[in-house]
Amino acid sequence: MTTVREIHAGDLDRLLALQQACFGDEAWTRGMIHEELDRPGGIFLGIGSPLIGFVCAWAVLDELHLLQIGVDPEARRAGLASVLHGALLVAARGRASAAWLEVRADNVAAIAFYLRLGWVEVGRRPRYYADGEDALLFRLEGLGAP
Ligand SMILES: CC(C)(COP(=O)(O)OP(=O)(O)OC[C@H]1O[C@@H](n2cnc3c(N)ncnc32)[C@H](O)[C@@H]1OP(=O)(O)O)[C@@H](O)C(=O)NCCC(=O)NCCS
């Protein structure tokens, strides 16, 4: 169950349900997911069949932008997001030397998760989200030379 694999079109319905469970109003639509699946430089990995977790990132120039990571609420605190995060860094090896992400300032679970994995808070974007919440900018260095 902890084998990480690429997300494919067959995961779409389950991924939409997970998006709702993880992000609510900010969930990606079917069209947005298709765009990510087709994006050059995109890394879209999943865990479980049926899917119970996913991570999506872009490798742009020598930087990795982590866009989303999410796990089924029923399967959290079992290390699955950590496994996905590790697999993402392996997939990005040789393509990115550092990574960055934005996270909602009120997302206590995600902030604890990123800090635990060595990410460092490097900035804040005020009122970045549609509801007025700030985004915190996190960075992870030392992924290896691209
Ligand atoms: C953030 C998220 C991906 C973590 O997934 P997970 O599979 O539960 O994470 P892990 O089990 O690998 O957690 C690893 C460590 O992160 C920290 N952590 C994770 N969730 C936490 C929480 N709710 N509160 C405090 N610390 C937490 C802990 O240090 C944890 O280790 P521990 O369980 O041994 O204490 C999950 O909560 C989620 O899907 N949230 C909704 C989507 C989201 O906000 N994504 C991030 C923004 S894109």
The ligand as an ORCA input file, in Angstrom:
! r2SCAN-3c Opt
* xyz 0 1
  C      -0.511     17.778      5.574
  C      -0.845     16.313      5.201
  C      -0.528     16.093      3.724
  C       0.007     15.371      6.081
  O      -0.256     14.039      5.672
  P       0.055     12.764      6.623
  O       0.095     11.552      5.768
  O      -0.880     12.781      7.783
  O       1.523     13.147      7.142
  P       2.584     12.160      7.846
  O       1.839     11.065      8.544
  O       3.625     11.794      6.871
  O       3.165     13.161      8.966
  C       4.562     13.315      9.204
  C       4.754     14.306     10.337
  O       4.198     15.596      9.989
  C       3.657     16.208     11.187
  N       2.195     16.303     11.085
  C       1.400     15.769     10.134
  N       0.103     16.073     10.377
  C       0.091     16.801     11.519
  C      -0.949     17.395     12.294
  N      -2.248     17.277     11.951
  N      -0.608     18.087     13.407
  C       0.692     18.206     13.783
  N       1.730     17.644     13.098
  C       1.431     16.959     11.969
  C       4.033     15.282     12.335
  O       5.337     15.651     12.775
  C       4.066     13.930     11.625
  O       4.828     12.962     12.310
  P       4.134     12.113     13.526
  O       2.818     11.595     13.002
  O       5.151     11.031     13.776
  O       3.954     13.074     14.663
  C      -2.347     16.011      5.503
  O      -2.697     16.503      6.772
  C      -3.318     16.569      4.481
  O      -3.640     15.937      3.467
  N      -3.845     17.784      4.745
  C      -4.827     18.406      3.824
  C      -4.162     18.890      2.549
  C      -3.105     19.941      2.832
  O      -3.305     20.849      3.633
  N      -1.944     19.807      2.145
  C      -0.823     20.696      2.348
  C      -0.929     21.938      1.584
  S      -0.755     21.635     -0.166
*
